[in-house]
Amino acid sequence: MKNCGKRFHSEVGKFRFLNELVKVVSPKYLGTRAPEKVKSKILEVMYSWTVGLPDETKIADAYQMLKKQGRVPAPPVFTLGLN
């Protein structure tokens, strides 16, 4: 992700893409069927994107929403390798 350009960052920051990630983590949609490892990785990359891509506010908004819903372990135990 860190080697991708602004155009790709913009695509990742769109609601349509972020909504699909949220669905995998949320028990209301696929969260009860998705493996914990997959959900953990999604949360990890979303966290790293909020830090590494501060201009993409929708990513931070989606991450904060998951955090408020209790889907994010606190404090974050993720590595910061902007994958």
N, C-alpha and C positions, 0 to 999 in steps of 0.2 A: 504494500500500500504506500509506503514512504517513497517508492520510486515511480509511482503513478503520477500523472499530471492532474491539473485542476479540473479538467473535463471529467475524468474518472471519479475524482473526489466528489464532484457535483452529482454524478449519477448515484453514488453510494448514499449521498445525503438526501436523496429524494424520499418522500413519504412512502411511495409504492414499495421500494426495496426495504426500507426500515420496517414497514408493517409486516413483511414476510418474516423478518428476523424475530420480531416481537411475537408473532404467532407461534413460532417454534418454542419459545421460552414460556409462553403463557399457558397455564393449565386449561384455560377456557377454550383453547384451540388445539394445538398439537403437543402442548407441554407435558401431558400425562403419558404420551406415547414416545416422546423423544428421549434418547439416552442422556443421562446426566452429563456425560463427557461432551456431547454436542452442545447442550445448553450452556455449560460452563465456558466452552470455547467462544460461543456467540457473545456471552457477556464480557469475556476477556477482550475480544476484538472491539466491541462497542466502546468499552472503557478506553482502550488505547486510541481509538479514533476520536473520542471526545477530547483527549489530551493533545493528540497530534494534529488534529484538524479543527482548531477552534473556530474557524470561519463557517463551518458546516453546523449551524445551530440546531438543525432538526435531529442530528445524531445525539447531541447532548440532551435535547428534549426527550427523545425516546428512551435514553439511558436513565434519565431522572425519573421518568414515569415508571419504568420497571423497578427502580430503587424505591419509590414511594409505595409500590404495590408489594414490596417485600420479596421481590424476585432476585435481588442482588445481595450477595453476602456482604455484610459490613463488618469490619472495613474490607475494602477490596483486597483480595489476595492474588491479584493477577500480576503477570510480568508485563513490563512495558516495552515489548518489542513490536513496534508498529508494523505488524504483519501485513 
